[in-house]
């Protein structure tokens, strides 16, 4: 088997590591939210967001600019450095994607229970 044939057999994640673009299916749901908390998406709201996302089967990603992070990981959420006024896009893939992003949008709309 030559090098080109081996590349064809690699999983999508390994292809992207080699500079090749993996083909991703379109998300099942997309939402855009704006961080309204004056302290931004700090530890408490990041924890609430990650815990809420973990309640769903869907893969949930947060996109800020060209950065794409796992919404189920508090570390990934915190690394966004999302300050007040930051626009974030959420994409979800899976059977409960719409319900997951509806709940996340509600969390943002309610300012994470903070005043």
Residue pairs with C-beta under 8 A, 6 or more apart in sequence:
7 15
7 18
7 20
10 18
12 22
12 23
12 24
13 22
15 21
15 22
16 22
25 93
27 91
27 92
27 93
27 97
28 58
28 92
28 93
28 94
28 95
28 97
28 98
29 58
29 90
29 91
29 92
29 97
29 98
29 100
29 101
30 89
30 90
30 91
30 92
30 101
31 89
31 90
31 101
31 102
31 104
31 105
32 87
32 88
32 89
32 90
33 87
33 88
33 90
33 104
33 105
33 108
33 109
34 85
34 86
34 87
34 88
34 108
35 41
35 82
35 83
35 84
35 85
35 86
35 88
35 108
36 84
36 108
36 111
37 45
37 84
37 111
37 112
37 114
38 84
39 84
40 81
40 82
40 83
40 84
40 86
41 49
41 77
41 78
41 80
41 82
41 83
41 86
43 74
43 78
44 112
44 114
45 112
45 114
46 74
46 77
46 78
47 74
48 107
48 112
48 113
49 71
49 74
49 77
49 104
49 107
49 112
50 71
50 72
50 73
50 74
50 77
52 103
52 104
52 107
53 60
53 71
53 72
53 100
53 104
54 72
55 100
55 103
56 92
56 94
56 96
56 97
56 99
56 100
56 103
57 94
57 95
57 96
58 92
58 93
58 94
58 95
58 96
58 97
58 100
59 70
59 92
59 93
59 94
60 70
60 71
60 72
60 90
60 91
60 92
60 97
60 100
60 101
60 104
61 68
61 69
61 70
61 71
61 90
61 91
61 92
62 68
62 69
62 70
62 71
62 76
62 77
62 80
62 88
62 89
62 90
63 69
63 88
63 89
63 90
63 91
64 80
64 82
64 86
64 87
64 88
64 89
67 80
69 76
69 77
69 79
69 80
70 76
71 77
71 90
71 104
80 86
80 88
82 88
90 101
90 104
90 105
92 98
92 100
92 101
94 100
